[in-house]
Amino acid sequence: MGSEATASFHTNADPAAVGAAVNALITEKKYRLVGQTDDGLLIDFLTKKSMFNWELAVRVTVTPAASGSDVNLLLDVGLGRPPALMDGMKNRKAVDKLAAELQSKLG
């Protein structure tokens, strides 16, 4: 079983608002921004390392839609980190939690 996990949702917020919400979440949680396109439609960041987990690599892709934005999150173990047996299950929970936090920020 792979360790990569994804989540997607639609929001009525425009892409700029989604990008701002992602950056606010990164700042609030003290995550590390790794990269971002000028238009804010692609944002990469790392979560914090905890006692039980290495940091996780997250990519947020925002696609403009007729009535807002489609948001896709891709989460996996950080580059160069050793894989673990339970990564797939833990990453699934982590990406779902991040998606819920981002949706909450978007109202």
Sequence and secondary structure as in RCSB ss.txt:
>XXXX:A:sequence
MGSEATASFHTNADPAAVGAAVNALITEKKYRLVGQTDDGLLIDFLTKKSMFNWELAVRVTVTPAASGSDVNLLL
DVGLGRPPALMDGMKNRKAVDKLAAELQSKLG
>XXXX:A:secstr
    EEEEEEESS HHHHHHHHHHHHHHHT EEEEE TTSSEEEEE    SS   EEEEEEEEEETTEEEEEEEE
EE TT    TTHHHHHHHHHHHHHHHHHHHH 
